[in-house]
Amino acid sequence: MRFSAPVALLVSLAALAQAQQFVNFGQTCSSIQLVGSGATQQLEATCRNTSSGDNGAQVIALSTCLTNINGSLRCQFNGNALASCTGCSLSGTSLTCSCAENGTGQSDSTTIDLNTCIGNQNGRMFC
């Protein structure tokens, strides 16, 4: 069976729309802040369960959702980024850290929008 271009486009858009519901936690979470320090630093927020309308406090370990690739933060499940990043700060949903470059002994300042890595589903943050 062969799909036409419009059908393929519709399927792609539907998949993208479904994927979008699982990111952008900042749209349904508030009071977003960093807690703890070092490799165990966490993200804390109050997140809305869109099904029930309830709000609840949520915490997720940043190293669970991020990796450090040659001094640059990227989304990756169980990436353990904060083992090689320090001095992290948060502005809205943008996380900035100083992360080690592979094998150079140098560090780079890197920023990532956590909305691209973390979602809120039924009041729970996940990556």
MOPAC internal coordinates of N, CA, C and O (Angstrom, degrees):
PM7 1SCF
backbone

  N    0.0000 0     0.00 0     0.00 0    0    0    0
  C    1.4336 1     0.00 0     0.00 0    1    0    0
  C    1.5174 1   108.30 1     0.00 0    2    1    0
  O    1.2310 1   120.84 1   -39.91 1    3    2    1
  N    1.3191 1   116.00 1   140.09 1    3    2    1
  C    1.4563 1   121.26 1  -178.60 1    5    3    2
  C    1.5194 1   109.76 1  -117.26 1    6    5    3
  O    1.2310 1   120.57 1   -49.01 1    7    6    5
  N    1.3386 1   116.51 1   130.99 1    7    6    5
  C    1.4592 1   121.08 1   178.56 1    9    7    6
  C    1.5178 1   109.80 1   -92.10 1   10    9    7
  O    1.2310 1   121.42 1   -35.08 1   11   10    9
  N    1.2939 1   114.90 1   144.92 1   11   10    9
  C    1.4595 1   119.36 1   175.41 1   13   11   10
  C    1.5241 1   108.92 1   -80.92 1   14   13   11
  O    1.2310 1   120.72 1   -16.56 1   15   14   13
  N    1.3097 1   116.23 1   163.44 1   15   14   13
  C    1.4679 1   121.48 1  -179.72 1   17   15   14
  C    1.5284 1   111.88 1   -58.22 1   18   17   15
  O    1.2310 1   118.50 1   136.62 1   19   18   17
  N    1.3558 1   120.46 1   -43.38 1   19   18   17
  C    1.4654 1   119.28 1   179.19 1   21   19   18
  C    1.5309 1   112.85 1   -62.50 1   22   21   19
  O    1.2310 1   119.82 1   142.23 1   23   22   21
  N    1.3254 1   117.95 1   -37.77 1   23   22   21
  C    1.4612 1   120.53 1   179.01 1   25   23   22
  C    1.5300 1   109.65 1   -66.64 1   26   25   23
  O    1.2310 1   120.12 1   136.40 1   27   26   25
  N    1.3078 1   117.37 1   -43.60 1   27   26   25
  C    1.4606 1   121.37 1   178.44 1   29   27   26
  C    1.5254 1   110.66 1   -61.39 1   30   29   27
  O    1.2310 1   120.23 1   140.07 1   31   30   29
  N    1.3175 1   117.17 1   -39.93 1   31   30   29
  C    1.4602 1   121.37 1   178.27 1   33   31   30
  C    1.5213 1   110.58 1   -63.75 1   34   33   31
  O    1.2310 1   119.94 1   135.73 1   35   34   33
  N    1.3156 1   117.71 1   -44.27 1   35   34   33
  C    1.4649 1   121.37 1   179.10 1   37   35   34
  C    1.5232 1   111.51 1   -62.52 1   38   37   35
  O    1.2310 1   120.11 1   138.50 1   39   38   37
  N    1.3089 1   117.39 1   -41.50 1   39   38   37
  C    1.4612 1   121.10 1   177.91 1   41   39   38
  C    1.5281 1   109.97 1   -63.22 1   42   41   39
  O    1.2310 1   119.97 1   137.15 1   43   42   41
  N    1.3190 1   117.67 1   -42.85 1   43   42   41
  C    1.4652 1   121.79 1   178.88 1   45   43   42
  C    1.5201 1   111.34 1   -63.75 1   46   45   43
  O    1.2310 1   119.95 1   136.97 1   47   46   45
  N    1.3187 1   117.71 1   -43.03 1   47   46   45
  C    1.4645 1   121.56 1   179.45 1   49   47   46
  C    1.5194 1   111.15 1   -65.81 1   50   49   47
  O    1.2310 1   119.99 1   141.24 1   51   50   49
  N    1.3199 1   117.62 1   -38.76 1   51   50   49
  C    1.4649 1   121.06 1   177.98 1   53   51   50
  C    1.5253 1   110.61 1   -63.89 1   54   53   51
  O    1.2310 1   120.20 1   138.06 1   55   54   53
  N    1.3189 1   117.23 1   -41.94 1   55   54   53
  C    1.4664 1   121.35 1   178.30 1   57   55   54
  C    1.5195 1   110.70 1   -64.65 1   58   57   55
  O    1.2310 1   120.18 1   139.05 1   59   58   57
  N    1.3284 1   117.25 1   -40.95 1   59   58   57
  C    1.4584 1   121.41 1   178.61 1   61   59   58
  C    1.5217 1   110.55 1   -64.60 1   62   61   59
  O    1.2310 1   120.07 1   136.73 1   63   62   61
  N    1.3213 1   117.48 1   -43.27 1   63   62   61
  C    1.4657 1   121.12 1   179.29 1   65   63   62
  C    1.5215 1   110.29 1   -61.79 1   66   65   63
  O    1.2310 1   120.22 1   139.07 1   67   66   65
  N    1.3228 1   117.19 1   -40.93 1   67   66   65
  C    1.4536 1   120.58 1   178.65 1   69   67   66
  C    1.5240 1   110.28 1   -65.94 1   70   69   67
  O    1.2310 1   119.53 1   137.98 1   71   70   69
  N    1.3099 1   118.49 1   -42.02 1   71   70   69
  C    1.4622 1   121.85 1   179.15 1   73   71   70
  C    1.5208 1   110.81 1   -64.58 1   74   73   71
  O    1.2310 1   119.75 1   143.36 1   75   74   73
  N    1.3320 1   118.08 1   -36.64 1   75   74   73
  C    1.4561 1   122.04 1  -178.20 1   77   75   74
  C    1.5261 1   112.36 1   -62.64 1   78   77   75
  O    1.2310 1   119.83 1   151.02 1   79   78   77
  N    1.3343 1   117.93 1   -28.98 1   79   78   77
  C    1.4517 1   118.85 1  -179.64 1   81   79   78
  C    1.5288 1   112.09 1   -69.19 1   82   81   79
  O    1.2310 1   120.24 1   165.21 1   83   82   81
  N    1.3280 1   117.14 1   -14.79 1   83   82   81
  C    1.4465 1   120.69 1  -177.10 1   85   83   82
  C    1.5207 1   113.62 1  -102.28 1   86   85   83
  O    1.2310 1   119.37 1  -171.65 1   87   86   85
  N    1.3201 1   118.81 1     8.35 1   87   86   85
  C    1.4556 1   122.59 1   173.66 1   89   87   86
  C    1.5247 1   107.46 1  -127.10 1   90   89   87
  O    1.2310 1   120.19 1    10.76 1   91   90   89
  N    1.3075 1   117.25 1  -169.24 1   91   90   89
  C    1.4680 1   121.68 1   178.67 1   93   91   90
  C    1.5242 1   112.44 1    61.98 1   94   93   91
  O    1.2310 1   120.50 1  -133.84 1   95   94   93
  N    1.3306 1   116.66 1    46.16 1   95   94   93
  C    1.4570 1   120.18 1   179.26 1   97   95   94
  C    1.5223 1   111.82 1   -57.39 1   98   97   95
  O    1.2310 1   120.33 1   152.99 1   99   98   97
  N    1.3282 1   116.97 1   -27.01 1   99   98   97
  C    1.4574 1   121.50 1  -178.51 1  101   99   98
  C    1.5154 1   114.09 1   -62.54 1  102  101   99
  O    1.2310 1   120.13 1   161.85 1  103  102  101
  N    1.3271 1   117.35 1   -18.15 1  103  102  101
  C    1.4626 1   120.60 1   178.16 1  105  103  102
  C    1.5214 1   112.13 1   -75.91 1  106  105  103
  O    1.2310 1   119.99 1   153.98 1  107  106  105
  N    1.3363 1   117.62 1   -26.02 1  107  106  105
  C    1.4646 1   120.59 1  -176.07 1  109  107  106
  C    1.5282 1   112.68 1  -124.22 1  110  109  107
  O    1.2310 1   120.20 1  -172.72 1  111  110  109
  N    1.3259 1   117.23 1     7.28 1  111  110  109
  C    1.4617 1   121.84 1   176.96 1  113  111  110
  C    1.5276 1   108.99 1  -123.06 1  114  113  111
  O    1.2310 1   120.75 1   -33.17 1  115  114  113
  N    1.3204 1   116.16 1   146.83 1  115  114  113
  C    1.4675 1   121.39 1   179.94 1  117  115  114
  C    1.5311 1   108.98 1  -132.84 1  118  117  115
  O    1.2310 1   120.59 1    -0.73 1  119  118  117
  N    1.3179 1   116.47 1   179.27 1  119  118  117
  C    1.4721 1   122.35 1  -179.21 1  121  119  118
  C    1.5293 1   111.01 1    49.93 1  122  121  119
  O    1.2310 1   120.98 1  -134.42 1  123  122  121
  N    1.3272 1   115.74 1    45.58 1  123  122  121
  C    1.4636 1   122.38 1  -176.00 1  125  123  122
  C    1.5280 1   109.17 1   -78.56 1  126  125  123
  O    1.2310 1   120.56 1   -52.81 1  127  126  125
  N    1.3438 1   116.54 1   127.19 1  127  126  125
  C    1.4589 1   120.49 1  -179.08 1  129  127  126
  C    1.5209 1   111.12 1  -153.62 1  130  129  127
  O    1.2310 1   121.39 1   -18.67 1  131  130  129
  N    1.3371 1   114.95 1   161.33 1  131  130  129
  C    1.4594 1   121.50 1   174.55 1  133  131  130
  C    1.5178 1   108.65 1   -89.83 1  134  133  131
  O    1.2310 1   120.63 1   -38.93 1  135  134  133
  N    1.3347 1   116.40 1   141.07 1  135  134  133
  C    1.4617 1   121.46 1   174.83 1  137  135  134
  C    1.5253 1   108.13 1  -130.99 1  138  137  135
  O    1.2310 1   121.13 1   -30.56 1  139  138  137
  N    1.3200 1   115.45 1   149.44 1  139  138  137
  C    1.4570 1   120.07 1  -178.97 1  141  139  138
  C    1.5183 1   111.11 1    79.26 1  142  141  139
  O    1.2310 1   121.14 1    12.51 1  143  142  141
  N    1.3239 1   115.43 1  -167.49 1  143  142  141
  C    1.4639 1   120.01 1  -179.48 1  145  143  142
  C    1.5202 1   109.91 1  -154.87 1  146  145  143
  O    1.2310 1   121.49 1   -12.44 1  147  146  145
  N    1.3094 1   114.75 1   167.56 1  147  146  145
  C    1.4558 1   121.18 1   176.36 1  149  147  146
  C    1.5152 1   113.22 1    65.34 1  150  149  147
  O    1.2310 1   121.31 1    29.44 1  151  150  149
  N    1.3214 1   115.09 1  -150.56 1  151  150  149
  C    1.4628 1   121.79 1  -174.51 1  153  151  150
  C    1.5203 1   113.14 1   -65.19 1  154  153  151
  O    1.2310 1   120.19 1   163.28 1  155  154  153
  N    1.3367 1   117.25 1   -16.72 1  155  154  153
  C    1.4667 1   120.27 1  -178.70 1  157  155  154
  C    1.5270 1   112.73 1  -102.78 1  158  157  155
  O    1.2310 1   120.02 1  -168.93 1  159  158  157
  N    1.3253 1   117.56 1    11.07 1  159  158  157
  C    1.4626 1   121.16 1  -178.79 1  161  159  158
  C    1.5252 1   110.24 1   -57.64 1  162  161  159
  O    1.2310 1   121.26 1   -39.31 1  163  162  161
  N    1.3403 1   115.20 1   140.69 1  163  162  161
  C    1.4572 1   121.33 1  -175.74 1  165  163  162
  C    1.5165 1   111.59 1  -125.12 1  166  165  163
  O    1.2310 1   121.69 1   -18.15 1  167  166  165
  N    1.3221 1   114.37 1   161.85 1  167  166  165
  C    1.4530 1   122.91 1   174.35 1  169  167  166
  C    1.5204 1   106.86 1  -105.40 1  170  169  167
  O    1.2310 1   120.89 1   -51.17 1  171  170  169
  N    1.3249 1   115.90 1   128.83 1  171  170  169
  C    1.4611 1   121.27 1   179.40 1  173  171  170
  C    1.5176 1   108.72 1  -118.91 1  174  173  171
  O    1.2310 1   120.23 1   -39.67 1  175  174  173
  N    1.3302 1   117.16 1   140.33 1  175  174  173
  C    1.4606 1   121.39 1   179.69 1  177  175  174
  C    1.5212 1   109.61 1  -157.45 1  178  177  175
  O    1.2310 1   121.24 1   -19.04 1  179  178  177
  N    1.3152 1   115.23 1   160.96 1  179  178  177
  C    1.4595 1   121.83 1   170.70 1  181  179  178
  C    1.5151 1   106.39 1  -100.55 1  182  181  179
  O    1.2310 1   120.58 1   -62.33 1  183  182  181
  N    1.3344 1   116.50 1   117.67 1  183  182  181
  C    1.4632 1   121.11 1  -172.73 1  185  183  182
  C    1.5233 1   111.49 1  -116.63 1  186  185  183
  O    1.2310 1   121.59 1   -38.91 1  187  186  185
  N    1.3189 1   114.57 1   141.09 1  187  186  185
  C    1.4608 1   121.66 1  -179.55 1  189  187  186
  C    1.5222 1   110.28 1   -88.09 1  190  189  187
  O    1.2310 1   121.42 1   -45.39 1  191  190  189
  N    1.3175 1   114.89 1   134.61 1  191  190  189
  C    1.4566 1   121.56 1   169.93 1  193  191  190
  C    1.5204 1   105.29 1   -87.86 1  194  193  191
  O    1.2310 1   120.30 1   -72.06 1  195  194  193
  N    1.3247 1   117.04 1   107.94 1  195  194  193
  C    1.4661 1   120.43 1  -174.52 1  197  195  194
  C    1.5233 1   112.01 1   -68.66 1  198  197  195
  O    1.2310 1   119.69 1   160.99 1  199  198  197
  N    1.3240 1   118.21 1   -19.01 1  199  198  197
  C    1.4664 1   120.82 1   177.56 1  201  199  198
  C    1.5212 1   111.37 1   -75.86 1  202  201  199
  O    1.2310 1   120.56 1   133.78 1  203  202  201
  N    1.3400 1   116.54 1   -46.22 1  203  202  201
  C    1.4638 1   120.40 1  -176.48 1  205  203  202
  C    1.5212 1   113.23 1   -98.24 1  206  205  203
  O    1.2310 1   120.26 1   159.96 1  207  206  205
  N    1.3399 1   117.10 1   -20.04 1  207  206  205
  C    1.4595 1   120.89 1  -176.71 1  209  207  206
  C    1.5167 1   113.07 1    84.67 1  210  209  207
  O    1.2310 1   120.00 1   177.42 1  211  210  209
  N    1.3313 1   117.60 1    -2.58 1  211  210  209
  C    1.4619 1   121.70 1  -179.89 1  213  211  210
  C    1.5261 1   110.85 1   -76.57 1  214  213  211
  O    1.2310 1   121.16 1   -25.72 1  215  214  213
  N    1.3407 1   115.38 1   154.28 1  215  214  213
  C    1.4589 1   122.15 1   174.65 1  217  215  214
  C    1.5168 1   108.64 1  -115.04 1  218  217  215
  O    1.2310 1   120.51 1   -36.34 1  219  218  217
  N    1.3303 1   116.63 1   143.66 1  219  218  217
  C    1.4551 1   119.90 1   178.22 1  221  219  218
  C    1.5078 1   111.43 1  -149.97 1  222  221  219
  O    1.2310 1   121.24 1   -27.50 1  223  222  221
  N    1.3417 1   115.23 1   152.50 1  223  222  221
  C    1.4620 1   121.00 1   178.48 1  225  223  222
  C    1.5210 1   109.30 1   -73.72 1  226  225  223
  O    1.2310 1   121.13 1   -43.68 1  227  226  225
  N    1.3183 1   115.44 1   136.32 1  227  226  225
  C    1.4582 1   122.03 1  -179.96 1  229  227  226
  C    1.5222 1   109.38 1  -132.21 1  230  229  227
  O    1.2310 1   120.65 1   -31.74 1  231  230  229
  N    1.3190 1   116.36 1   148.26 1  231  230  229
  C    1.4615 1   122.62 1   177.06 1  233  231  230
  C    1.5237 1   107.68 1  -135.93 1  234  233  231
  O    1.2310 1   120.82 1   -42.95 1  235  234  233
  N    1.3381 1   116.03 1   137.05 1  235  234  233
  C    1.4633 1   120.59 1   175.79 1  237  235  234
  C    1.5266 1   108.66 1  -138.78 1  238  237  235
  O    1.2310 1   120.55 1   -43.02 1  239  238  237
  N    1.3080 1   116.56 1   136.98 1  239  238  237
  C    1.4672 1   121.69 1   178.38 1  241  239  238
  C    1.5236 1   109.05 1   -72.23 1  242  241  239
  O    1.2310 1   120.29 1   -53.46 1  243  242  241
  N    1.3224 1   117.06 1   126.54 1  243  242  241
  C    1.4671 1   120.72 1  -177.77 1  245  243  242
  C    1.5234 1   112.39 1   -62.80 1  246  245  243
  O    1.2310 1   120.00 1   144.11 1  247  246  245
  N    1.3313 1   117.60 1   -35.89 1  247  246  245
  C    1.4662 1   119.76 1   179.64 1  249  247  246
  C    1.5219 1   112.32 1   -66.39 1  250  249  247
  O    1.2310 1   120.56 1   164.56 1  251  250  249
  N    1.3337 1   116.54 1   -15.44 1  251  250  249
  C    1.4628 1   120.58 1   175.66 1  253  251  250
  C    1.5234 1   110.88 1   -71.44 1  254  253  251
  O    1.2310 1   120.17 1   154.38 1  255  254  253
  N    1.3358 1   117.28 1   -25.62 1  255  254  253
  C    1.4681 1   121.31 1  -172.84 1  257  255  254
  C    1.5219 1   114.53 1  -113.11 1  258  257  255
  O    1.2310 1   119.77 1   168.85 1  259  258  257
  N    1.3297 1   118.04 1   -11.15 1  259  258  257
  C    1.4662 1   120.90 1  -171.62 1  261  259  258
  C    1.5187 1   112.36 1  -127.59 1  262  261  259
  O    1.2310 1   121.32 1   -25.89 1  263  262  261
  N    1.3279 1   115.08 1   154.11 1  263  262  261
  C    1.4569 1   121.90 1   171.09 1  265  263  262
  C    1.5307 1   108.80 1  -131.25 1  266  265  263
  O    1.2310 1   120.85 1   -20.55 1  267  266  265
  N    1.3092 1   115.98 1   159.45 1  267  266  265
  C    1.4633 1   122.75 1   174.86 1  269  267  266
  C    1.5218 1   107.54 1  -107.55 1  270  269  267
  O    1.2310 1   120.65 1   -65.56 1  271  270  269
  N    1.3139 1   116.36 1   114.44 1  271  270  269
  C    1.4600 1   120.93 1   176.94 1  273  271  270
  C    1.5224 1   108.27 1  -111.20 1  274  273  271
  O    1.2310 1   121.08 1   -77.67 1  275  274  273
  N    1.3268 1   115.55 1   102.33 1  275  274  273
  C    1.4576 1   122.80 1   177.68 1  277  275  274
  C    1.5310 1   113.07 1    51.58 1  278  277  275
  O    1.2310 1   120.87 1  -135.24 1  279  278  277
  N    1.3363 1   115.95 1    44.76 1  279  278  277
  C    1.4575 1   120.65 1   176.77 1  281  279  278
  C    1.5109 1   114.79 1    89.58 1  282  281  279
  O    1.2310 1   119.87 1  -171.24 1  283  282  281
  N    1.3185 1   117.86 1     8.76 1  283  282  281
  C    1.4646 1   121.90 1  -177.93 1  285  283  282
  C    1.5295 1   110.35 1  -127.89 1  286  285  283
  O    1.2310 1   120.50 1   -52.78 1  287  286  285
  N    1.3305 1   116.65 1   127.22 1  287  286  285
  C    1.4639 1   120.94 1   178.12 1  289  287  286
  C    1.5180 1   110.64 1   -72.98 1  290  289  287
  O    1.2310 1   120.87 1   -43.48 1  291  290  289
  N    1.3331 1   115.95 1   136.52 1  291  290  289
  C    1.4657 1   123.27 1   178.16 1  293  291  290
  C    1.5274 1   108.99 1  -139.83 1  294  293  291
  O    1.2310 1   120.80 1   -23.63 1  295  294  293
  N    1.3203 1   116.08 1   156.37 1  295  294  293
  C    1.4616 1   121.64 1   175.08 1  297  295  294
  C    1.5217 1   109.02 1   -72.41 1  298  297  295
  O    1.2310 1   120.66 1   -50.43 1  299  298  297
  N    1.3188 1   116.34 1   129.57 1  299  298  297
  C    1.4664 1   121.21 1   172.47 1  301  299  298
  C    1.5185 1   108.45 1  -167.12 1  302  301  299
  O    1.2310 1   120.49 1   -53.91 1  303  302  301
  N    1.3192 1   116.66 1   126.09 1  303  302  301
  C    1.4556 1   121.22 1   178.10 1  305  303  302
  C    1.5305 1   109.55 1   -62.73 1  306  305  303
  O    1.2310 1   121.32 1   -48.58 1  307  306  305
  N    1.3345 1   115.07 1   131.42 1  307  306  305
  C    1.4694 1   122.82 1  -177.89 1  309  307  306
  C    1.5264 1   112.80 1    55.25 1  310  309  307
  O    1.2310 1   120.68 1  -140.72 1  311  310  309
  N    1.3366 1   116.31 1    39.28 1  311  310  309
  C    1.4589 1   121.22 1  -177.97 1  313  311  310
  C    1.5107 1   115.47 1   -78.88 1  314  313  311
  O    1.2310 1   119.95 1   164.90 1  315  314  313
  N    1.3561 1   117.71 1   -15.10 1  315  314  313
  C    1.4613 1   122.48 1   175.28 1  317  315  314
  C    1.5271 1   113.62 1    57.54 1  318  317  315
  O    1.2310 1   120.44 1  -142.98 1  319  318  317
  N    1.3316 1   116.77 1    37.02 1  319  318  317
  C    1.4684 1   121.52 1  -175.82 1  321  319  318
  C    1.5173 1   113.91 1   -58.70 1  322  321  319
  O    1.2310 1   120.14 1   139.43 1  323  322  321
  N    1.3222 1   117.34 1   -40.57 1  323  322  321
  C    1.4568 1   118.53 1  -171.00 1  325  323  322
  C    1.5186 1   113.48 1   -75.17 1  326  325  323
  O    1.2310 1   120.07 1   178.12 1  327  326  325
  N    1.3213 1   117.46 1    -1.88 1  327  326  325
  C    1.4657 1   119.96 1   171.51 1  329  327  326
  C    1.5263 1   110.35 1   -69.53 1  330  329  327
  O    1.2310 1   120.32 1   158.54 1  331  330  329
  N    1.3465 1   117.00 1   -21.46 1  331  330  329
  C    1.4702 1   120.87 1  -178.39 1  333  331  330
  C    1.5278 1   112.51 1  -127.45 1  334  333  331
  O    1.2310 1   120.46 1  -162.97 1  335  334  333
  N    1.3403 1   116.72 1    17.03 1  335  334  333
  C    1.4706 1   121.86 1   177.80 1  337  335  334
  C    1.5207 1   109.19 1  -127.61 1  338  337  335
  O    1.2310 1   120.47 1   -33.35 1  339  338  337
  N    1.3335 1   116.71 1   146.65 1  339  338  337
  C    1.4624 1   121.81 1  -179.69 1  341  339  338
  C    1.5212 1   109.59 1  -137.55 1  342  341  339
  O    1.2310 1   121.14 1    -7.98 1  343  342  341
  N    1.3291 1   115.42 1   172.02 1  343  342  341
  C    1.4573 1   121.76 1   172.73 1  345  343  342
  C    1.5095 1   114.32 1    58.95 1  346  345  343
  O    1.2310 1   119.84 1  -141.24 1  347  346  345
  N    1.3084 1   117.90 1    38.76 1  347  346  345
  C    1.4698 1   120.80 1  -176.67 1  349  347  346
  C    1.5232 1   111.39 1   -74.49 1  350  349  347
  O    1.2310 1   121.55 1   -36.45 1  351  350  349
  N    1.3311 1   114.64 1   143.55 1  351  350  349
  C    1.4624 1   121.54 1   175.28 1  353  351  350
  C    1.5226 1   108.16 1  -140.12 1  354  353  351
  O    1.2310 1   121.37 1   -20.83 1  355  354  353
  N    1.3261 1   114.98 1   159.17 1  355  354  353
  C    1.4574 1   120.95 1  -175.53 1  357  355  354
  C    1.5159 1   109.77 1  -125.90 1  358  357  355
  O    1.2310 1   120.65 1   -45.73 1  359  358  357
  N    1.3261 1   116.37 1   134.27 1  359  358  357
  C    1.4603 1   122.98 1   173.51 1  361  359  358
  C    1.5224 1   106.38 1  -130.37 1  362  361  359
  O    1.2310 1   120.56 1   -74.92 1  363  362  361
  N    1.3247 1   116.54 1   105.08 1  363  362  361
  C    1.4631 1   119.92 1  -173.29 1  365  363  362
  C    1.5131 1   108.71 1    66.44 1  366  365  363
  O    1.2310 1   120.42 1    63.43 1  367  366  365
  N    1.3288 1   116.81 1  -116.57 1  367  366  365
  C    1.4699 1   120.85 1   176.08 1  369  367  366
  C    1.5317 1   111.48 1  -109.94 1  370  369  367
  O    1.2310 1   120.11 1  -170.29 1  371  370  369
  N    1.3312 1   117.39 1     9.71 1  371  370  369
  C    1.4690 1   121.57 1   179.52 1  373  371  370
  C    1.5224 1   110.36 1   -94.36 1  374  373  371
  O    1.2310 1   120.99 1   -59.46 1  375  374  373
  N    1.3203 1   115.72 1   120.54 1  375  374  373
  C    1.4574 1   122.78 1   179.36 1  377  375  374
  C    1.5247 1   108.82 1  -101.20 1  378  377  375
  O    1.2310 1   120.71 1   -51.58 1  379  378  377
  N    1.3350 1   116.25 1   128.42 1  379  378  377
  C    1.4613 1   121.97 1   176.82 1  381  379  378
  C    1.5242 1   108.56 1  -119.53 1  382  381  379
  O    1.2310 1   120.79 1   -49.28 1  383  382  381
  N    1.3220 1   116.10 1   130.72 1  383  382  381
  C    1.4657 1   122.62 1   179.10 1  385  383  382
  C    1.5233 1   109.05 1  -138.57 1  386  385  383
  O    1.2310 1   121.18 1   -16.16 1  387  386  385
  N    1.3194 1   115.35 1   163.84 1  387  386  385
  C    1.4568 1   121.77 1   169.85 1  389  387  386
  C    1.5218 1   106.07 1  -101.67 1  390  389  387
  O    1.2310 1   120.58 1   -64.82 1  391  390  389
  N    1.3357 1   116.49 1   115.18 1  391  390  389
  C    1.4671 1   121.16 1  -173.31 1  393  391  390
  C    1.5229 1   111.61 1  -118.77 1  394  393  391
  O    1.2310 1   121.27 1   -41.73 1  395  394  393
  N    1.3252 1   115.18 1   138.27 1  395  394  393
  C    1.4632 1   121.98 1  -178.07 1  397  395  394
  C    1.5224 1   111.52 1   -67.24 1  398  397  395
  O    1.2310 1   121.72 1   -41.45 1  399  398  397
  N    1.3415 1   114.32 1   138.55 1  399  398  397
  C    1.4646 1   120.23 1   171.59 1  401  399  398
  C    1.5241 1   107.54 1   -81.77 1  402  401  399
  O    1.2310 1   120.21 1   -33.33 1  403  402  401
  N    1.3000 1   117.20 1   146.67 1  403  402  401
  C    1.4680 1   121.39 1  -178.98 1  405  403  402
  C    1.5222 1   111.65 1   -59.49 1  406  405  403
  O    1.2310 1   120.97 1   -63.43 1  407  406  405
  N    1.3383 1   115.75 1   116.57 1  407  406  405
  C    1.4498 1   121.14 1   170.74 1  409  407  406
  C    1.5115 1   117.88 1    69.97 1  410  409  407
  O    1.2310 1   118.75 1  -177.25 1  411  410  409
  N    1.3369 1   119.99 1     2.75 1  411  410  409
  C    1.4648 1   120.15 1  -176.59 1  413  411  410
  C    1.5166 1   113.15 1   -99.33 1  414  413  411
  O    1.2310 1   120.19 1   160.30 1  415  414  413
  N    1.3263 1   117.24 1   -19.70 1  415  414  413
  C    1.4488 1   120.44 1  -175.19 1  417  415  414
  C    1.5141 1   112.78 1    79.77 1  418  417  415
  O    1.2310 1   120.01 1   178.75 1  419  418  417
  N    1.3223 1   117.58 1    -1.25 1  419  418  417
  C    1.4619 1   122.08 1   178.01 1  421  419  418
  C    1.5235 1   109.78 1  -100.13 1  422  421  419
  O    1.2310 1   121.50 1   -20.08 1  423  422  421
  N    1.3348 1   114.74 1   159.92 1  423  422  421
  C    1.4602 1   121.07 1   177.15 1  425  423  422
  C    1.5125 1   109.77 1  -124.91 1  426  425  423
  O    1.2310 1   120.95 1   -30.10 1  427  426  425
  N    1.3198 1   115.79 1   149.90 1  427  426  425
  C    1.4602 1   122.63 1   176.72 1  429  427  426
  C    1.5158 1   109.57 1  -119.70 1  430  429  427
  O    1.2310 1   120.90 1   -34.34 1  431  430  429
  N    1.3291 1   115.88 1   145.66 1  431  430  429
  C    1.4584 1   120.49 1   170.67 1  433  431  430
  C    1.5242 1   107.21 1   -78.58 1  434  433  431
  O    1.2310 1   120.58 1   -50.95 1  435  434  433
  N    1.3128 1   116.49 1   129.05 1  435  434  433
  C    1.4585 1   121.50 1  -177.78 1  437  435  434
  C    1.5200 1   109.72 1  -136.77 1  438  437  435
  O    1.2310 1   120.73 1   -35.57 1  439  438  437
  N    1.3193 1   116.20 1   144.43 1  439  438  437
  C    1.4625 1   122.20 1  -179.12 1  441  439  438
  C    1.5173 1   109.25 1  -128.27 1  442  441  439
  O    1.2310 1   121.19 1   -39.57 1  443  442  441
  N    1.3342 1   115.32 1   140.43 1  443  442  441
  C    1.4617 1   121.32 1   176.15 1  445  443  442
  C    1.5236 1   108.83 1  -137.73 1  446  445  443
  O    1.2310 1   120.54 1   -39.84 1  447  446  445
  N    1.3181 1   116.57 1   140.16 1  447  446  445
  C    1.4614 1   121.45 1   174.04 1  449  447  446
  C    1.5223 1   106.99 1   -81.67 1  450  449  447
  O    1.2310 1   120.36 1   -67.60 1  451  450  449
  N    1.3152 1   116.91 1   112.40 1  451  450  449
  C    1.4604 1   121.05 1  -177.12 1  453  451  450
  C    1.5256 1   112.88 1   -63.39 1  454  453  451
  O    1.2310 1   120.11 1   163.51 1  455  454  453
  N    1.3298 1   117.39 1   -16.49 1  455  454  453
  C    1.4671 1   120.30 1   175.10 1  457  455  454
  C    1.5249 1   111.88 1   -60.25 1  458  457  455
  O    1.2310 1   120.20 1   156.40 1  459  458  457
  N    1.3307 1   117.23 1   -23.60 1  459  458  457
  C    1.4659 1   119.98 1  -179.48 1  461  459  458
  C    1.5259 1   111.89 1   -82.18 1  462  461  459
  O    1.2310 1   120.17 1   167.57 1  463  462  461
  N    1.3334 1   117.28 1   -12.43 1  463  462  461
  C    1.4696 1   121.28 1  -175.68 1  465  463  462
  C    1.5234 1   113.89 1  -117.04 1  466  465  463
  O    1.2310 1   120.70 1   153.30 1  467  466  465
  N    1.3154 1   116.27 1   -26.70 1  467  466  465
  C    1.4645 1   120.61 1  -171.08 1  469  467  466
  C    1.5187 1   109.93 1  -120.13 1  470  469  467
  O    1.2310 1   121.35 1   -42.24 1  471  470  469
  N    1.3116 1   115.02 1   137.76 1  471  470  469
  C    1.4584 1   121.55 1   178.23 1  473  471  470
  C    1.5161 1   110.98 1  -123.71 1  474  473  471
  O    1.2310 1   121.07 1    -6.93 1  475  474  473
  N    1.3165 1   115.55 1   173.07 1  475  474  473
  C    1.4587 1   123.28 1   174.66 1  477  475  474
  C    1.5181 1   107.17 1  -127.13 1  478  477  475
  O    1.2310 1   121.02 1   -62.94 1  479  478  477
  N    1.3110 1   115.65 1   117.06 1  479  478  477
  C    1.4597 1   119.94 1   176.69 1  481  479  478
  C    1.5215 1   108.00 1  -125.05 1  482  481  479
  O    1.2310 1   121.03 1   -60.86 1  483  482  481
  N    1.3250 1   115.63 1   119.14 1  483  482  481
  C    1.4633 1   121.78 1   179.92 1  485  483  482
  C    1.5245 1   112.32 1    54.67 1  486  485  483
  O    1.2310 1   120.98 1  -140.65 1  487  486  485
  N    1.3457 1   115.73 1    39.35 1  487  486  485
  C    1.4552 1   120.69 1   175.84 1  489  487  486
  C    1.5126 1   115.23 1    82.82 1  490  489  487
  O    1.2310 1   119.77 1  -172.21 1  491  490  489
  N    1.3275 1   118.04 1     7.79 1  491  490  489
  C    1.4655 1   121.65 1  -179.51 1  493  491  490
  C    1.5263 1   110.53 1  -121.68 1  494  493  491
  O    1.2310 1   121.09 1   -50.14 1  495  494  493
  N    1.3359 1   115.53 1   129.86 1  495  494  493
  C    1.4631 1   119.58 1   176.14 1  497  495  494
  C    1.5246 1   109.44 1   -76.91 1  498  497  495
  O    1.2310 1   121.07 1   -35.92 1  499  498  497
  N    1.3187 1   115.55 1   144.08 1  499  498  497
  C    1.4588 1   120.93 1   177.65 1  501  499  498
  C    1.5158 1   109.29 1  -154.21 1  502  501  499
  O    1.2310 1   120.86 1   -14.11 1  503  502  501
  N    1.3383 1   115.95 1   165.89 1  503  502  501
  C    1.4627 1   120.32 1   176.06 1  505  503  502
  C    1.5139 1   109.84 1  -125.24 1  506  505  503
  O    1.2310 1   120.10 1   180.00 1  507  506  505

